[in-house]
């Protein structure tokens, strides 16, 4: 059914990217296939100085569609890209999309519909995580990243059946007034500026709504090396922002891997002095893996090897994330002490 553009708010789609030649066309195509009137939207792609063919691919789209444009982001990082997109935008709503994902045909209209129906300052939906590699490791990583045991109560990753208020969403649809009220993304926070922005939004009385009717598919980088690197980076930027702000810019769940790592290290050290403590530590590790195997049962239908392997991948996820947070904690403490 054709939608009447005169009855719809103007929407700006902001897509930060860098070196996404393998995915950017799929992402743009999925946006163009949306049922939202093109007369009521613009697409701003913000390029972090790509060195591949991404910009050339986008230029082919620009020749066909006047409402698409690309802007250079000399600082390369995500928060700068969002701020550049906002400053260049005309929309009553800004939807910030990831270039590594594709979006359902009603993604935009559902975002606006949800925002209006629930008076949301930010609206988004659920994310299906798909590995780029369909081999055993690739699928295992995608399973871990979509499990509540792996990523906590990150509802947009683990899914839900009903509309609910949450602390963050993927591919969020923000009212323009949100930026006018709380300011821009913090450009000091390289990898957690979105979490910080949503924390500030909620502190100022804003509402973030997740709807299961809003759907996207995210293609995760599934080589084991990139899995480790990404976990460390996420853990680092869960803690390091405290160097720049005087409040906690993430949710408490982001500190759980750090506490887990400190528990393992502390328990090991205590066991060297008090051998009996070794039994407590062993029991705690046993309970961890027992829980991991219980959560892994969900994926047993895909193959028994996944059931055997996933608990160890959960462990690697939590430890590398915790190591990143620990390194950041040391750096923040050093900065606070010596500055």
QUITALIN-V76495 format. One record per residue. N is the residue number from 0. OMEGA is omega as a letter, one per 40 degrees, with the letter a starting at -180 (* if undefined). Layout:
N_OMEGA / N_OMEGA
This chain:
0_a / 1_a / 2_i / 3_a / 4_a / 5_a / 6_a / 7_i / 8_i / 9_a / 10_i / 11_i / 12_i / 13_a / 14_i / 15_i / 16_i / 17_i / 18_a / 19_a / 20_a / 21_a / 22_a / 23_i / 24_i / 25_i / 26_a / 27_i / 28_a / 29_i / 30_a / 31_a / 32_i / 33_a / 34_a / 35_a / 36_a / 37_i / 38_a / 39_a / 40_i / 41_i / 42_i / 43_i / 44_a / 45_a / 46_i / 47_i / 48_i / 49_i / 50_i / 51_a / 52_a / 53_a / 54_i / 55_i / 56_a / 57_i / 58_i / 59_i / 60_a / 61_i / 62_a / 63_a / 64_a / 65_a / 66_i / 67_i / 68_i / 69_a / 70_a / 71_i / 72_a / 73_i / 74_i / 75_a / 76_a / 77_a / 78_i / 79_i / 80_i / 81_a / 82_i / 83_i / 84_i / 85_a / 86_a / 87_a / 88_i / 89_a / 90_i / 91_i / 92_i / 93_i / 94_a / 95_a / 96_i / 97_a / 98_a / 99_a / 100_i / 101_a / 102_a / 103_a / 104_a / 105_a / 106_a / 107_a / 108_i / 109_i / 110_a / 111_i / 112_i / 113_i / 114_a / 115_a / 116_a / 117_a / 118_a / 119_i / 120_i / 121_a / 122_i / 123_a / 124_a / 125_a / 126_i / 127_a / 128_a / 129_i / 130_i / 131_i / 132_a / 133_i / 134_a / 135_a / 136_a / 137_i / 138_i / 139_i / 140_i / 141_i / 142_a / 143_a / 144_i / 145_a / 146_i / 147_i / 148_i / 149_a / 150_i / 151_a / 152_i / 153_a / 154_a / 155_i / 156_a / 157_i / 158_i / 159_a / 160_a / 161_i / 162_a / 163_i / 164_a / 165_a / 166_i / 167_i / 168_i / 169_i / 170_a / 171_i / 172_a / 173_i / 174_i / 175_a / 176_i / 177_i / 178_i / 179_a / 180_a / 181_i / 182_a / 183_i / 184_a / 185_a / 186_i / 187_a / 188_a / 189_a / 190_i / 191_a / 192_i / 193_i / 194_i / 195_a / 196_a / 197_i / 198_i / 199_i / 200_a / 201_i / 202_i / 203_i / 204_a / 205_a / 206_i / 207_a / 208_i / 209_i / 210_i / 211_i / 212_i / 213_a / 214_i / 215_i / 216_a / 217_i / 218_a / 219_i / 220_a / 221_i / 222_a / 223_i / 224_i / 225_i / 226_i / 227_a / 228_a / 229_i / 230_i / 231_a / 232_i / 233_i / 234_i / 235_a / 236_i / 237_a / 238_a / 239_i / 240_a / 241_i / 242_a / 243_a / 244_a / 245_i / 246_i / 247_a / 248_i / 249_i / 250_a / 251_a / 252_a / 253_i / 254_a / 255_i / 256_i / 257_i / 258_i / 259_i / 260_i / 261_i / 262_i / 263_a / 264_a / 265_i / 266_i / 267_a / 268_i / 269_a / 270_i / 271_i / 272_a / 273_a / 274_i / 275_i / 276_i / 277_i / 278_i / 279_i / 280_i / 281_i / 282_i / 283_i / 284_i / 285_i / 286_i / 287_a / 288_i / 289_i / 290_i / 291_i / 292_i / 293_i / 294_a / 295_i / 296_i / 297_a / 298_a / 299_a / 300_i / 301_a / 302_a / 303_i / 304_i / 305_i / 306_a / 307_a / 308_a / 309_i / 310_i / 311_i / 312_i / 313_a / 314_i / 315_i / 316_a / 317_a / 318_a / 319_i / 320_i / 321_i / 322_i / 323_i / 324_a / 325_i / 326_i / 327_i / 328_i / 329_a / 330_i / 331_i / 332_i / 333_a / 334_a / 335_a / 336_a / 337_a / 338_*
